[in-house]
Amino acid sequence: MRKIIAATFVSLDGVMQAPGGPEEDPVGGFEFGGWTFHYFDEVAGEAMGELFSKPFDLLLGRRTYDIFAAYWPYQKDPIADVFNPATKYVATHRPDTLTWENTKSLGSDIVAALRKLKQEDGPDLLIQGSGELIQTLLANGLIDEIRLMIFPLLLGKGKRLFGDDAMPGTFKLVKSQTSTTGVIMATYVRGGEIKVGSFAQQEPSQAELERRKNWK
């Protein structure tokens, strides 16, 4: 069975938009494209290298696909060497415009297509960017592992990693480290259902009972 792994750069306030440069994704008037640039060091580079060291297929939303397809085929570096030959599965309404080598459309039913892919033999499916696609996968409980690089800054407005429609569930932290610039690299895997409890007194005060009544 194949895993779906979401590997994402994210700010402290959850923004994932345009980490690579000002022209990457200025949609919505986003002003801070390239916000990760000055935080990369040897530790972060090694973490990125480890991520791409194992076989994978890429899983991309259409916007991220367009960004990557306009960049990686024209580069000669270790990331291009693994991205270009990898199979790319893309969520798109325009499959006839997919031109990057080894690219396949996920079709009209993305969730069904991914459920089928997960059951097949093959390398894990690695999501890069693709915020809208991630929302769909989180809503359907399809992401098995989340690898975050959490950067120590606040961006305010921008496309966020987590929305309101994610399927509730727990994740377990299985690996973490911190770069010299304060970037936290954390890997989470699914942990099961959410368990709740209460710190409330067994015999709540009259004021507490009134508060509960008012907040219903």
C-alpha positions as CSV (number, residue, x, y, z in Angstrom):
1,M,0.0,0.0,0.0
2,R,1.3,3.4,-0.9
3,K,1.4,6.3,1.5
4,I,0.4,9.9,0.7
5,I,3.0,12.3,2.2
6,A,2.4,16.0,2.4
7,A,5.7,17.9,2.7
8,T,5.1,21.6,3.2
9,F,6.8,24.9,4.2
10,V,4.6,26.8,6.6
11,S,4.8,30.0,8.7
12,L,3.9,30.1,12.4
13,D,0.5,31.4,11.4
14,G,-0.1,28.5,9.0
15,V,0.6,30.3,5.6
16,M,2.1,28.2,2.9
17,Q,1.8,30.5,-0.1
18,A,4.7,31.3,-2.4
19,P,7.7,30.2,-0.3
20,G,10.1,30.2,-3.2
21,G,10.0,33.7,-4.7
22,P,8.0,36.9,-5.4
23,E,6.7,35.7,-8.8
24,E,5.7,32.2,-7.6
25,D,2.1,32.9,-6.5
26,P,1.1,36.5,-6.0
27,V,-2.6,35.6,-6.1
28,G,-4.7,37.7,-3.7
29,G,-2.0,40.4,-3.5
30,F,0.4,38.3,-1.5
31,E,3.5,40.4,-0.8
32,F,6.0,38.1,0.8
33,G,6.8,35.6,-1.9
34,G,10.2,34.0,-1.1
35,W,9.8,34.1,2.6
36,T,11.8,30.9,3.2
37,F,15.0,32.1,1.3
38,H,17.0,33.5,4.2
39,Y,16.3,30.7,6.6
40,F,17.9,27.8,4.7
41,D,21.1,26.3,6.1
42,E,23.0,23.0,5.9
43,V,20.6,21.3,8.4
44,A,17.5,22.3,6.3
45,G,19.3,21.3,3.1
46,E,20.1,17.8,4.5
47,A,16.4,17.4,5.5
48,M,15.3,18.2,2.0
49,G,17.9,15.8,0.6
50,E,16.6,13.0,2.9
51,L,13.0,13.7,1.7
52,F,14.0,13.2,-1.9
53,S,16.4,10.3,-1.3
54,K,13.7,7.6,-1.5
55,P,11.7,6.7,-4.7
56,F,8.4,8.7,-4.9
57,D,5.7,9.9,-7.3
58,L,4.7,13.5,-7.2
59,L,1.1,14.4,-6.4
60,L,0.3,18.0,-7.4
61,G,-2.5,20.5,-7.7
62,R,-2.8,22.4,-11.0
63,R,-1.2,25.6,-9.8
64,T,1.8,23.9,-8.3
65,Y,2.1,21.8,-11.4
66,D,2.2,24.9,-13.6
67,I,4.9,26.4,-11.4
68,F,7.0,23.3,-11.4
69,A,6.5,22.5,-15.1
70,A,7.8,26.0,-16.0
71,Y,10.9,25.6,-13.8
72,W,12.2,22.1,-13.2
73,P,12.5,20.8,-16.8
74,Y,15.0,23.6,-17.4
75,Q,17.2,23.0,-14.3
76,K,20.2,20.8,-13.8
77,D,20.5,20.0,-10.1
78,P,19.8,17.1,-7.8
79,I,16.1,18.0,-7.3
80,A,15.5,18.3,-11.0
81,D,17.2,14.9,-11.4
82,V,14.5,13.3,-9.3
83,F,11.5,15.5,-10.2
84,N,11.7,15.3,-14.0
85,P,11.7,11.5,-14.3
86,A,9.2,10.9,-11.5
87,T,5.6,10.2,-12.4
88,K,3.4,13.3,-11.7
89,Y,-0.2,12.8,-10.8
90,V,-2.1,16.1,-11.2
91,A,-5.5,17.3,-10.2
92,T,-6.7,19.3,-13.2
93,H,-9.7,20.1,-15.3
94,R,-7.5,20.6,-18.4
95,P,-5.6,17.2,-18.8
96,D,-4.9,18.0,-22.5
97,T,-2.5,20.8,-21.4
98,L,-0.2,18.7,-19.3
99,T,3.1,18.8,-21.0
100,W,5.8,17.9,-18.4
101,E,7.2,14.4,-19.0
102,N,5.6,11.5,-17.2
103,T,2.5,13.5,-16.1
104,K,-0.9,11.9,-15.6
105,S,-4.3,13.5,-14.8
106,L,-6.1,12.2,-11.7
107,G,-9.4,12.5,-13.7
108,S,-12.7,13.9,-12.6
109,D,-13.0,12.0,-9.3
110,I,-9.8,12.9,-7.5
111,V,-10.7,11.2,-4.2
112,A,-11.6,7.9,-5.9
113,A,-8.4,8.0,-8.1
114,L,-6.2,8.5,-5.0
115,R,-7.9,5.7,-3.1
116,K,-7.1,3.4,-5.9
117,L,-3.5,4.6,-6.3
118,K,-2.9,4.1,-2.5
119,Q,-3.9,0.4,-2.9
120,E,-1.5,-0.2,-5.8
121,D,2.1,-1.2,-5.6
122,G,4.6,1.6,-6.2
123,P,6.5,4.4,-4.5
124,D,4.8,6.7,-2.0
125,L,2.9,9.8,-3.3
126,L,4.6,13.0,-2.3
127,I,2.7,16.3,-2.3
128,Q,4.6,19.5,-2.8
129,G,2.8,22.8,-2.4
130,S,-0.8,22.2,-3.8
131,G,-2.8,23.9,-1.0
132,E,-6.2,23.3,-2.5
133,L,-5.5,19.7,-3.2
134,I,-4.3,19.2,0.4
135,Q,-7.6,20.6,1.6
136,T,-9.4,17.9,-0.4
137,L,-7.2,15.2,1.0
138,L,-7.4,16.3,4.6
139,A,-11.2,16.5,4.3
140,N,-11.2,12.8,3.2
141,G,-8.6,11.5,5.6
142,L,-6.2,10.6,2.8
143,I,-2.9,12.0,4.0
144,D,-0.9,9.5,5.9
145,E,2.1,11.6,6.8
146,I,2.8,15.3,7.2
147,R,6.3,16.7,7.0
148,L,6.4,20.3,8.1
149,M,9.2,22.8,7.9
150,I,7.9,25.5,10.3
151,F,9.5,28.9,9.7
152,P,9.8,31.5,12.6
153,L,7.8,34.3,11.1
154,L,4.2,35.6,10.8
155,L,2.8,36.3,7.3
156,G,-0.7,37.4,8.1
157,K,-2.8,37.0,5.0
158,G,-2.1,34.2,2.5
159,K,-3.1,30.6,1.6
160,R,-3.1,28.4,4.6
161,L,-2.2,24.8,5.1
162,F,-5.2,23.9,7.3
163,G,-8.8,24.9,6.7
164,D,-12.0,24.2,8.5
165,D,-12.9,21.0,6.7
166,A,-10.2,18.6,7.7
167,M,-11.4,15.2,9.0
168,P,-10.7,15.2,12.8
169,G,-8.0,12.8,13.9
170,T,-4.7,12.7,15.8
171,F,-1.2,12.6,14.5
172,K,1.9,11.3,16.2
173,L,5.3,13.1,16.1
174,V,7.9,10.6,15.0
175,K,10.8,12.9,14.2
176,S,11.9,16.5,14.8
177,Q,14.9,18.7,14.5
178,T,15.7,22.4,14.4
179,S,17.9,24.3,12.0
180,T,20.5,26.9,13.0
181,T,18.0,29.6,11.8
182,G,15.1,28.4,14.0
183,V,13.2,26.3,11.4
184,I,11.5,23.3,13.0
185,M,11.3,20.2,10.9
186,A,8.7,17.8,12.2
187,T,7.3,14.6,10.8
188,Y,3.8,13.4,11.9
189,V,2.0,10.1,11.1
190,R,-1.6,9.3,11.7
191,G,-2.3,8.3,15.3
192,G,-6.0,7.5,15.4
193,E,-9.2,9.1,16.7
194,I,-9.4,12.1,19.0
195,K,-10.1,11.3,22.7
196,V,-11.5,14.0,24.8
197,G,-11.6,14.6,28.6
198,S,-12.5,17.4,31.0
199,F,-10.8,19.5,33.7
200,A,-14.1,20.8,34.9
201,Q,-15.1,20.3,38.6
202,Q,-17.5,17.5,39.3
203,E,-19.8,19.9,41.0
204,P,-19.7,23.2,38.9
205,S,-20.5,26.5,40.5
206,Q,-23.8,28.3,39.8
207,A,-21.8,30.8,37.8
208,E,-20.4,28.0,35.6
209,L,-23.9,26.5,35.1
210,E,-25.2,29.9,34.0
211,R,-22.2,30.4,31.7
212,R,-23.0,27.0,30.0
213,K,-26.6,27.9,29.6
214,N,-25.7,31.3,28.0
215,W,-23.2,29.7,25.6
216,K,-25.5,27.1,24.2
